[in-house]
Each structure stands twice: as structure tokens, then as C-alpha cells.
Amino acid sequence: MYPAELVAPMKEDLVSEGFTELRSPEEVDTALNAKEGTTLVVVNSVCGCAAGAARPGVKLSLQAGKKPSKLTTVFAGVDADATNRARQYFLPYPPSSPSIALFKDGKLVHFIERHHIEGRPAEMIAENLKMAYEEYC
């Protein structure tokens, strides 16, 4: 677990953009069992690729065009129970932090793993997500 004061700015980076923090398994279940609409889930992290590519890429992806109806986030290493529950919905993908999942009508339709984030610019992450939004949102 990381100290709350350390991760607060990293959480706020997404919350300030309209993301809802999911802090418990029950909150994850409620968000991801939605049978209508689209839900984006960002597995946030303290790592450099979360700060340099994942969070900026997600924020860029939401600036124009279609976008998910719900924006949510769990924080790996902080909200462990919520993160573990979210990862159950991501199967068959292995645990990955950071990662980004898009659900449509309660089904996982798009997933970006850490190895697709690491070493890539935020703009590339944003374009990947925009294509998914165009198809599913």
C-alpha cells in the first residue's frame, strides 16, 4: 500500500476529469454489471508509464468525438480489493498496471495492457482509445 498523500495527486489527475473512483468490490460490481452503455476503467498506478502515457493518453482521448458514458478508475497498490475485483472482469487478460478497459453493455470490448502503454507516447494511447470509442460508444 502506498501512503494516501503520495497517491492523492495521481488519483486527482483522473478524478478532476470526471472519473469516479471505485474503492470497493461492490462499487466495481455495480459499475461493471451495467447492461447498457459504455464504461471506461483505468487501472491507475504510481509507475512512470501511468504518469507519462496512460493518464495523459486517457485524458487526450476524451477531448473530442465519441466517448464512454461512464468514466471509472481503480488504483493498483491502494484500493487492492477493488482492483482485484476489476481484474476479474478483465479476464482472460493478466493483471496489469496501468491498464485501460472499455466495457459495452457489461461486456469487455477493448483492453490496453501495460506492455501496450510502456514506452509509447500519450498521443498513441489516445488514438487507440478514440478508435475504440468510435466503434463501441
N, C-alpha and C positions, 0 to 999 in steps of 0.2 A: 504494500500500500504506500502511496505517496502522500505527503502532507497536503492538506486541503489548500493551504496558502500557496503552495507550489503550482498546483494544477488549476487554481481559480482562473488565471488569465487564459489558459488553454481551453477551459470549458466556456468561458465568456466569449471567446472568439467565434464559436458557433451559436451560442445562446443569443448573442446580440444580433444574429442574422435570422432569428426566428425559429431556431431549433429547440425542441423540447427534450430535456434530459430525462432519460429513462433510468431510474436508480434502483429498481427492484424487479425481480422476475415477473411479478404481477403486472407492472407497468409495461414491460416488454410484451407480455401475452396480450394485453389489451390493445396495444398499438399494432402488433403484427398479425393479429387474428381478424383484422378488419377485412370484411368481404367485398368492400367497394372502395375504389380509389387507389392512389399510389402513395407509398410511404418510403422515404429515403432514410436509411440508418447509417450513420457514420460511427465506426468504432474509433474513437479518439485515442490518442496516445501521447506520451511525453517525448517520443523519439523525434529526431530531426526531420525525417521524411513526413511526419504528420504536420510539423510546423512549416516546412518548406514546400510541400507539394499537396498533401491531402486536404488540409483545411483551406488553403488558398484556392486550390482547384475546385473544391466543392462550392465555395462562395462565388467564384467566377461563373460556374455552371448555372447559377441561379439568376444571373443578371438580365437575361433576355430569353424570350421564347417560352416554350412549354417547360413546366417544372412540376415536381411531385406535389400532391395535395397536402401531405404531412411531412415535416422535417423532424427527425429524431436523432438522438445520439446517446451512446453509452461510452463510458470511459474505462478502457482496459487498465488494470492495476489500481483502480479506485473503486469503481462500482462492480466488484468481481461477480456477484451473483447475477446482476442484470446482464453483464457482458457474457457470462456463461450461458444464460438463457437465450440471448440473442444469437449466439453461435450455434445453438441447436437448430434455429431456423435457417441458418446458412448452409447446413449440410447439403451436399457432400463436401463442401469446401472446408479445409482445415482451419483451425484458429489462426487469425492473422490480425496484427495490429500495426498500423492502422489498416482499415478496410472499409469498403463502401458497398452497401447493398440496396437494391431497389426492389420493392415488392409491388405487385399489382394484384388487387382483389385477393390479398392474402397469400399470394404465391411469389416466391423468389424468381425474378426475371432477369436480373443483371447483378454481377458481383465483381468488384475490383479488389484483388488481393494485394497484400503488401508488396510482393515482388513485381506487381504492375505499377506500383506507386514509386517505389525506391528508385532514385536516380533519374526520374522523369520530371519535366517541368510542370508546374501547376496548370499551364495552358493545355498541355496534353491530357491531363486528368479531366479538365473542364470539357474538352471536346469529346472525350469518351462518354462522359455523363450526358452531355447535350444530345448525342446521338441516341442514347438510351431513352432520354426524356421524349424525344421526337417519336420514337417507336411505341412507347408504353404509356405516356402521360396524355 
